[in-house]
Amino acid sequence: MGDRSTLLETGRFVRAEAEPGTGAVEAARTVDAQTALTDADFADEAFGEADVASDAELEARHRVAADKGDPGAMSVLGALLLRRGDLAGAEPYLRGATGEGDRAAANNLGVLLHQRGYPEEAAGWWRVAAVAGSAPAAHALGRYYRERGDEPAAEYWLRQAAESGHALGAYGLADLLEHRGDRGVERWFRAAAEQGHREAAYRLARHLRKGDPAEAEQWYRQAAARGHRRAALHLGALLEARGELKEAGRWYLTSAKQGEARAACALGFLLRDAGDEDSAATWWHRAAQDGDGNAANALGALHAARGETQTAEKWYRAAMDAGDQNGAYNLALLCAAQERTAQAEQWYRRAAYAGHREAANALAILLLQGGDTEGAEPWFSKAAEAGSVDAAFNLGILFAGRDEDRTALKWYERAASAGHTDAALQVGIALVRDGEERAAERHLRCAAGGGSAEAAFRLASLLESLAPPPEPPALGESAGGAARTESEEWYERAAEHGHRRAQVRVGMLAAARGDLAMAARWYREAAEAGSRNGAFNLGLLLAREGNEPEAALWWTRAAVSGHGRAALRLGLLAARQGDLTEGQKWCVRAMELGPAEVSERAARLRDALAEELSA
């Protein structure tokens, strides 16, 4: 399935929620103070008298005075009717109050006209109110100019509102500055957030997340507590990364219940990791139905692991439909596992053309396996250039197979620098070949530390070759009392990982210390794994202990595998036992296998046996 680590880092989040509405409904100036009415989204502009009386009581109180021409009463009554949605009833009162110079009425008349579809006339009244000092009107006017692409005018009026302490003005100004890449974004988001603007709190947290994660968390919490579902999602992700899974799950759940598909998907992963696959599937299903491709991929992988390939394929296709090319890649993997090679190639291509680097690498491997080397190389290159470490390593193998060692080394080095163990091994081997032992040692250590048994063996061999010859033991001191060298430790590590040559070498070192039981153990492990040197050395130990029958069995296994010395030993053993014909047969085999010294000895023994047979 797709890489889960991309869930919150790919930049696929929906853009910040648009600020609802276009302007605050500003109430009339009363004898005591100016108050404001708002629609539901602008609750920070509360109507002060609403705390002590219902709208109906206010309406009744002001209608009589308004009908007598009182500007303040007309303004308040118009605002009340506007809030109720009675635009026809509100307009004459607002126009009447505006004619008397009421600032709040001018702003609210702008709101009414905007709702009726007369934005230019609305802007004219907002300008009147804004010039008179109305921050809500300045904000609405700034939004009007922003929507029409007049950013300088928008900035001017939004700044007027923001500097008057208007939260929506501060948010709108920050949004504009962020859009333009100007300075001051954080300052104005903070100003709005400190007044309780939840979207500003969320976006302030997004700005702070790298430089000051602790403060970012505080703002995520504030926005999430106010019902901001994406803030809850990010807060959950932050807590999950910190290992606080229980609280992370609570915030994911909060966000998911508010309709955030990515939170439902993330909650599914938490539940799966906790062992509750059924609950995980429930949340993934919910997220996938809401269009989350990652959740669809997760469902596909879940069903594929259960052997339900048809259902898995359905969800992988759903992921593709959601625009997640991991779906095509996973579908290709499913087809490849079922040996549906043509279909696998089709889906690999689809994902690769969409920029999926591992799909490009897999497609190249598929083409290479089909003998299309020329077709494979461009896809390896495309994947490697896109950052696929495996593709870089595979390019190294491809060029090495053509004896283009310099180019191969370049790709191996690229993969090794990204932590690819086998690539580091190949770089180490190349550097040893070029005589750069110290540089080779560094790469071999990286590969060996990454778990490569071959690298551990080669590192041990290199360290052994670079070490000064050991001093002879002091008089009366056995060789077995010497401390183990670093090379021996690496040989043992490789041997423990099943490396046959390392097992033979550890056996030889043990034998040199006089620990024959340990030597026999490692020789036997190597021999049973198919090492002819291990079989030969085990035979020597057994023969030394007087167990020639078993020794002969191991020498036979070694000789059949191409070990010349083992064949010579079998020839000598047969000659000593009087089986001259068998002895001659093994001598001929030893002569064929070599090396030269063995061939010469085998030839002399064969001739001697031939003379004896003819005598």
C-alpha positions in Angstrom: 0.0 0.0 0.0 1.0 3.6 -0.2 3.5 5.1 2.1 1.7 6.2 5.2 4.4 8.7 6.1 3.0 10.9 3.2 -0.4 11.3 4.8 0.3 14.6 6.4 3.4 15.8 4.5 2.5 15.8 0.9 0.8 19.3 0.8 -2.5 17.7 -0.3 -4.5 19.5 2.3 -7.5 21.6 1.2 -6.7 25.3 1.1 -7.6 27.3 4.1 -11.3 27.6 4.6 -12.7 30.7 2.9 -13.9 33.3 5.4 -17.7 33.1 5.4 -19.8 36.1 4.6 -18.6 39.4 3.2 -19.1 41.9 6.0 -20.3 42.4 9.5 -23.7 43.7 10.1 -23.1 46.8 12.1 -25.7 48.1 14.5 -26.8 51.7 15.1 -25.2 54.2 17.4 -27.3 54.2 20.6 -27.3 56.7 23.4 -24.9 54.4 25.4 -22.5 52.9 22.9 -22.2 51.6 19.4 -23.1 47.9 19.2 -23.0 45.5 16.3 -25.2 42.7 14.9 -23.7 39.9 13.0 -24.6 36.8 11.1 -23.6 33.5 12.7 -20.1 33.5 11.3 -19.2 36.9 12.8 -20.2 36.3 16.4 -17.3 38.4 17.7 -19.4 41.5 16.6 -22.1 40.8 19.3 -25.1 42.9 19.6 -24.8 44.2 23.1 -28.4 44.6 24.0 -29.2 41.1 22.9 -27.9 39.9 26.3 -30.7 41.6 28.1 -33.6 41.4 25.7 -34.9 39.3 22.8 -34.8 40.5 19.2 -38.6 40.8 19.4 -38.5 43.1 22.4 -35.8 45.2 20.8 -37.7 45.4 17.6 -40.9 46.5 19.4 -38.9 49.1 21.4 -37.3 50.7 18.4 -40.1 50.5 15.8 -42.1 53.3 17.3 -39.1 55.6 17.5 -37.9 54.5 14.0 -41.3 55.3 12.5 -41.0 58.7 14.0 -37.7 59.2 12.2 -35.2 58.6 15.0 -31.9 57.8 13.2 -30.6 55.6 16.0 -33.8 53.6 16.2 -34.0 53.2 12.4 -30.4 51.9 12.4 -31.0 49.3 15.1 -34.4 48.2 13.7 -32.9 47.9 10.2 -30.1 45.8 11.6 -32.5 43.5 13.5 -34.6 43.0 10.4 -31.4 42.4 8.3 -30.3 39.7 10.8 -33.7 38.1 10.5 -33.4 38.0 6.7 -36.2 40.6 6.1 -34.2 42.5 3.5 -37.2 44.4 2.1 -38.3 45.5 5.6 -34.7 46.5 6.6 -33.7 48.5 3.6 -35.9 51.6 4.1 -34.9 51.9 7.8 -31.2 51.5 6.9 -31.5 54.1 4.1 -33.2 56.5 6.4 -30.6 56.2 9.1 -27.8 56.4 6.5 -29.3 59.6 5.2 -28.9 61.0 8.7 -25.2 60.1 8.7 -25.4 56.9 10.8 -22.1 54.9 10.2 -23.4 51.5 11.4 -26.4 51.9 9.1 -24.2 52.6 6.1 -22.2 49.4 6.8 -25.3 47.3 7.2 -26.9 48.8 4.1 -23.8 47.6 2.3 -24.3 44.1 3.7 -27.9 44.1 2.5 -27.1 45.3 -1.0 -24.4 42.7 -1.3 -26.8 40.0 -0.3 -29.2 41.3 -2.9 -26.6 41.1 -5.6 -25.5 44.7 -5.9 -21.8 44.6 -4.9 -20.8 47.9 -6.5 -23.5 49.8 -4.6 -22.6 47.8 -1.4 -19.0 48.9 -1.8 -20.0 52.5 -2.0 -21.8 52.3 1.3 -19.0 50.3 2.9 -16.6 53.1 1.8 -18.9 55.7 3.5 -18.9 53.7 6.7 -15.2 52.9 6.6 -14.1 56.5 6.0 -16.2 57.3 9.1 -14.2 54.7 11.1 -16.1 51.5 10.8 -13.7 48.5 11.1 -16.3 46.0 9.9 -17.0 48.1 6.8 -13.3 48.5 6.1 -12.9 44.7 6.3 -15.9 44.2 4.0 -14.5 46.8 1.5 -11.1 45.1 1.6 -12.7 41.7 0.8 -14.6 43.4 -2.0 -11.4 44.7 -3.6 -9.6 41.4 -3.0 -12.3 39.4 -4.9 -11.8 41.8 -7.8 -8.1 41.4 -7.9 -7.3 45.0 -6.7 -4.8 43.9 -4.1 -3.3 47.4 -3.2 -6.8 48.7 -2.4 -7.7 45.4 -0.6 -4.5 45.7 1.5 -5.3 49.4 2.4 -8.8 48.7 3.7 -7.9 45.4 5.4 -5.0 47.1 7.2 -7.4 49.8 8.3 -9.7 47.2 9.8 -6.8 45.1 11.3 -5.2 48.2 12.9 -8.5 49.0 14.5 -8.5 45.6 16.2 -10.9 43.9 13.9 -10.2 40.1 14.0 -11.6 39.4 10.5 -9.6 42.3 9.2 -6.5 41.0 10.7 -7.2 37.6 9.3 -8.0 38.9 5.8 -4.8 41.0 5.8 -2.7 38.0 6.9 -4.2 35.9 4.2 -3.5 38.5 1.5 0.1 39.0 2.7 0.7 35.2 2.8 -0.7 35.0 -0.8 1.8 37.6 -1.9 4.7 36.2 0.1 5.1 39.5 2.1 6.2 40.0 5.7 3.8 40.4 8.6 1.8 37.3 8.0 2.5 35.8 11.4 1.8 39.1 13.2 -1.7 39.5 11.8 -2.7 35.8 12.1 -1.7 36.1 15.7 -3.8 39.3 16.2 -6.8 37.5 14.8 -6.1 34.2 16.7 -5.8 36.1 20.0 -9.3 37.3 19.5 -10.6 33.8 19.0 -10.5 33.4 15.2 -10.1 29.7 14.8 -8.9 29.6 11.2 -6.3 32.2 12.1 -5.2 30.1 15.0 -4.8 27.1 12.7 -2.9 29.0 10.1 -0.7 30.6 12.7 0.1 27.1 14.0 1.0 26.0 10.4 3.5 28.9 10.3 5.0 28.1 13.6 5.2 24.3 13.3 8.9 24.2 12.2 10.3 27.1 14.1 8.4 26.8 17.4 6.5 23.5 17.5 5.5 24.0 21.2 3.7 27.2 20.4 2.3 25.7 17.2 0.7 23.0 19.4 -0.9 25.6 21.6 -2.6 27.2 18.6 -3.6 23.9 17.1 -5.2 23.1 20.5 -7.1 26.4 20.5 -8.4 26.0 17.0 -9.3 22.3 17.5 -11.1 23.2 20.7 -13.2 25.6 18.7 -14.2 22.9 16.2 -11.5 23.3 13.5 -11.3 19.8 12.1 -8.0 20.2 10.3 -6.4 21.7 13.5 -7.6 18.5 15.3 -6.1 16.4 12.5 -2.7 18.1 12.8 -2.7 18.1 16.5 -3.4 14.3 16.4 -0.4 13.9 14.0 1.8 15.9 16.2 0.9 13.8 19.2 1.3 10.6 17.3 4.8 11.5 16.2 5.6 12.2 19.9 4.3 8.8 20.9 1.2 10.1 22.7 -1.1 7.7 20.9 -4.1 7.8 23.2 -4.6 11.5 23.0 -3.7 11.5 19.3 -6.5 9.0 18.8 -9.0 11.3 20.6 -8.2 14.2 18.3 -8.3 12.1 15.2 -11.7 10.8 16.3 -12.9 14.4 17.0 -11.7 15.5 13.5 -13.1 12.4 11.8 -16.5 12.8 13.3 -16.5 16.4 11.9 -16.0 14.9 8.5 -12.2 15.0 8.0 -11.4 12.0 5.9 -7.7 12.1 6.5 -8.3 12.0 10.3 -10.5 8.9 9.8 -7.7 7.3 7.8 -5.1 8.2 10.4 -7.3 6.8 13.1 -7.6 3.6 11.1 -3.8 3.2 11.1 -3.7 3.8 14.9 -6.4 1.1 15.4 -4.6 -1.3 13.1 -1.3 -0.8 14.9 -3.2 -1.5 18.2 -4.4 -4.8 16.7 -8.0 -3.8 16.0 -8.2 -4.4 12.3 -12.0 -4.5 12.2 -12.3 -1.0 13.7 -9.5 0.2 11.5 -11.4 -1.1 8.4 -14.5 0.8 9.6 -12.7 4.1 9.6 -10.8 3.4 6.4 -14.1 2.6 4.8 -15.6 5.8 5.9 -12.5 7.8 4.8 -12.4 6.0 1.4 -16.0 6.7 0.7 -15.2 10.4 1.3 -12.5 10.2 -1.3 -9.4 9.5 0.7 -7.1 7.5 -1.6 -4.7 6.5 1.2 -7.6 4.9 3.1 -8.7 3.1 0.0 -5.1 1.8 -0.4 -5.1 0.7 3.2 -8.4 -1.2 2.7 -6.9 -2.8 -0.4 -3.8 -4.0 1.4 -6.0 -5.3 4.3 -8.1 -7.4 1.9 -5.0 -8.5 -0.1 -3.4 -9.8 3.1 -6.5 -11.8 3.7 -6.4 -13.3 0.3 -9.5 -11.4 -0.8 -7.9 -10.2 -4.1 -11.1 -9.1 -5.8 -12.0 -6.8 -3.0 -8.5 -5.6 -2.7 -8.5 -4.8 -6.4 -11.8 -2.9 -6.0 -10.2 -0.6 -3.3 -7.0 -0.1 -5.2 -9.1 1.1 -8.1 -11.0 3.4 -5.8 -7.7 4.8 -4.7 -6.8 5.5 -8.3 -10.2 7.2 -8.8 -9.4 9.4 -5.9 -6.2 10.5 -7.6 -3.8 8.4 -5.5 -1.4 6.7 -7.9 -0.3 4.3 -5.1 -3.5 2.6 -6.1 -2.2 1.8 -9.6 1.2 0.7 -8.0 -0.5 -1.6 -5.5 -2.8 -3.0 -8.2 0.3 -3.7 -10.3 1.9 -5.5 -7.3 -1.3 -7.6 -6.9 -1.2 -8.5 -10.6 2.5 -9.4 -10.5 1.9 -11.7 -7.5 -0.7 -13.5 -9.5 1.7 -13.7 -12.5 -0.6 -11.4 -14.6 2.5 -9.8 -16.1 0.8 -7.9 -18.9 -1.7 -6.3 -16.5 1.1 -5.6 -13.9 3.1 -3.8 -16.6 0.0 -1.7 -17.5 -0.6 -0.5 -14.0 3.1 0.0 -13.3 3.2 2.2 -16.4 0.2 4.2 -15.3 1.7 4.9 -11.9 5.1 5.6 -13.3 3.8 8.1 -15.9 2.1 9.8 -13.0 5.4 10.2 -11.3 5.4 7.2 -8.9 9.1 6.5 -8.6 8.9 3.0 -7.1 6.4 2.1 -9.9 9.0 3.3 -12.4 11.6 1.1 -10.7 9.3 -1.9 -10.7 8.4 -1.4 -14.3 12.1 -1.3 -15.2 12.7 -4.6 -13.3 9.8 -6.2 -15.1 11.1 -5.1 -18.5 14.6 -6.3 -17.6 13.3 -9.7 -16.6 11.6 -9.8 -20.0 14.9 -9.1 -21.7 14.2 -5.5 -22.7 17.3 -3.9 -21.3 17.0 -0.8 -23.5 13.4 -0.2 -22.3 14.4 -0.7 -18.7 17.2 1.8 -18.5 15.1 5.0 -19.0 12.7 3.9 -16.3 15.5 3.1 -13.9 16.9 6.6 -14.6 13.6 8.3 -14.2 13.0 6.6 -10.9 16.5 7.3 -9.6 16.3 10.9 -10.6 13.0 11.1 -8.7 14.8 9.8 -5.6 14.3 6.0 -5.7 17.3 4.6 -3.9 16.6 1.1 -5.2 16.5 2.4 -8.8 19.9 4.1 -8.3 21.3 0.8 -7.1 19.7 -1.1 -10.0 21.3 1.3 -12.4 24.6 0.5 -10.8 24.0 -3.2 -11.4 22.9 -2.5 -15.0 26.1 -0.5 -15.9 28.3 -3.0 -14.0 26.9 -5.7 -16.2 28.1 -3.8 -19.2 31.6 -3.3 -17.7 30.9 0.4 -17.4 32.5 0.5 -13.9 32.8 4.3 -13.5 29.2 4.9 -14.3 28.1 2.0 -12.1 30.2 3.4 -9.3 28.5 6.8 -9.6 25.0 5.2 -9.1 26.2 2.9 -6.4 27.6 6.0 -4.5 24.4 7.8 -5.0 22.4 4.9 -3.5 25.0 4.4 -0.7 24.8 8.1 0.3 21.0 7.5 0.9 21.7 4.5 3.1 21.4 1.6 0.7 23.4 -1.2 2.3 24.1 -3.3 -0.8 25.2 -0.1 -2.7 27.6 0.7 0.1 29.0 -2.8 -0.2 29.6 -2.4 -3.9 31.3 1.0 -3.4 33.5 -0.6 -0.8 34.4 -3.5 -3.1 35.2 -1.0 -5.9 37.4 1.1 -3.6 39.3 -2.0 -2.4 39.9 -2.9 -6.0 41.3 0.6 -6.7 43.6 0.4 -3.7 41.7 3.0 -1.6 41.5 0.9 1.5 40.6 3.6 4.0 37.7 4.9 1.9 36.6 1.4 1.3 36.7 0.7 5.1 34.2 3.5 5.7 31.7 2.2 3.2 32.1 -1.4 4.3 31.4 -0.4 7.9 28.2 1.3 6.7 27.1 -1.8 4.9 28.1 -4.1 7.6 26.4 -1.9 10.2 23.3 -2.2 8.0 23.2 -5.9 8.3 25.1 -7.1 5.3 27.0 -10.3 6.1 29.1 -10.0 2.9 30.1 -6.5 4.0 31.0 -7.8 7.4 33.2 -10.5 5.9 34.9 -8.1 3.5 35.5 -5.6 6.3 37.0 -8.3 8.4 39.3 -9.3 5.5 40.3 -5.7 4.9 41.0 -5.0 8.6 43.0 -8.3 8.8 45.1 -7.3 5.8 45.8 -3.8 7.2 46.7 -5.0 10.7 50.4 -5.4 11.6 51.5 -9.1 11.9 50.8 -10.4 15.4 53.8 -10.7 17.8 54.7 -14.2 18.7 53.4 -15.3 22.1 55.8 -14.9 25.0 57.6 -18.0 26.4 55.1 -20.2 28.1 52.1 -18.3 26.7 49.6 -20.0 24.4 48.4 -18.4 21.2 44.8 -18.8 22.5 45.3 -16.3 25.2 45.5 -13.3 22.8 42.6 -10.9 22.8 40.3 -11.1 19.8 40.9 -8.5 17.1 38.2 -6.4 15.5 38.6 -8.4 12.3 37.7 -11.5 14.2 34.6 -9.8 15.6 33.4 -8.9 12.1 34.2 -12.5 10.9 32.0 -13.8 13.7 29.2 -11.4 13.0 29.2 -12.5 9.3 29.4 -16.2 10.3 26.4 -15.8 12.7 24.4 -14.4 9.7 25.2 -17.6 7.7 28.1 -16.3 5.6 29.9 -19.6 4.6 33.4 -18.1 3.9 33.2 -16.2 7.2 32.3 -19.5 9.0 35.3 -21.2 7.5 37.5 -18.3 8.5 36.2 -18.3 12.1 36.9 -22.0 12.2 40.4 -21.5 11.0 41.0 -18.8 13.6 39.6 -21.1 16.3 41.8 -23.9 15.2 44.9 -21.6 15.3 44.0 -20.9 18.9 43.7 -24.6 19.6 40.0 -24.5 20.1 39.2 -27.5 17.9 35.7 -28.0 19.1 34.8 -24.5 18.1 36.6 -24.9 14.8 34.7 -28.1 14.0 31.4 -26.4 14.8 32.0 -23.6 12.3 33.5 -25.9 9.6 30.4 -28.2 10.0 28.0 -25.3 9.7 29.8 -24.0 6.5 30.0 -27.5 5.1 26.4 -28.3 5.6 25.5 -25.0 3.9 27.5 -26.1 0.9 31.0 -24.8 1.5 33.6 -27.0 0.0 36.4 -25.4 2.0 34.4 -26.0 5.2 33.9 -29.7 4.1 37.6 -30.1 3.4 38.7 -28.5 6.7 36.2 -30.5 8.7 37.6 -33.6 7.0 41.1 -32.6 8.1 40.0 -32.2 11.8 38.1 -35.6 11.7 41.1 -37.3 10.2 43.4 -35.8 12.8 41.1 -37.3 15.5 41.2 -40.7 13.8 37.8 -40.6 12.2 38.8 -41.3 8.6 35.5 -42.7 7.5 33.6 -39.5 8.2 36.5 -37.4 7.0 36.3 -39.3 3.7 32.6 -38.4 3.4 33.3 -34.7 3.8 36.3 -34.8 1.4 34.1 -36.6 -1.1 31.5 -33.8 -0.8 34.3 -31.2 -1.2 35.9 -32.9 -4.2 32.6 -33.4 -6.0 32.1 -29.6 -5.5 35.5 -28.9 -7.2 38.0 -28.9 -4.3 41.3 -30.2 -5.7 43.0 -30.8 -2.3 40.1 -32.8 -1.1 40.4 -35.0 -4.2 44.1 -35.5 -3.5 43.4 -36.4 0.1 40.9 -39.0 -1.2 43.6 -40.4 -3.6 46.1 -40.7 -0.7 43.5 -42.3 1.5 42.5 -44.9 -1.2 46.2 -45.7 -1.9 46.9 -46.2 1.8 43.9 -48.5 2.0 45.2 -50.5 -1.0 42.5 -49.4 -3.4 44.8 -48.3 -6.2 42.2 -47.9 -8.9 40.1 -45.6 -6.7 43.3 -43.8 -5.8 44.1 -43.2 -9.5 40.6 -41.9 -10.1 40.9 -39.2 -7.4 44.4 -38.3 -8.5 43.0 -37.6 -12.0 40.3 -35.5 -10.5 42.8 -33.6 -8.4 44.9 -32.9 -11.4 41.9 -31.4 -13.2 40.9 -29.2 -10.3 44.3 -27.9 -9.3 45.9 -25.6 -8.2 49.3 -26.3 -9.8 50.9 -27.6 -6.7 48.1 -30.1 -6.1 48.1 -31.1 -9.8 51.8 -31.9 -9.6 51.5 -34.0 -6.4 48.4 -35.8 -7.8 50.3 -36.6 -11.1 53.3 -38.1 -9.2 50.9 -40.1 -7.0 49.0 -41.3 -10.1 52.2 -42.4 -11.8 53.3 -44.2 -8.7 50.0 -46.0 -8.4 50.1 -46.9 -12.1 53.6 -48.5 -11.7 52.3 -50.4 -8.7 49.3 -51.7 -10.6 51.5 -52.8 -13.6 54.1 -54.5 -11.4 
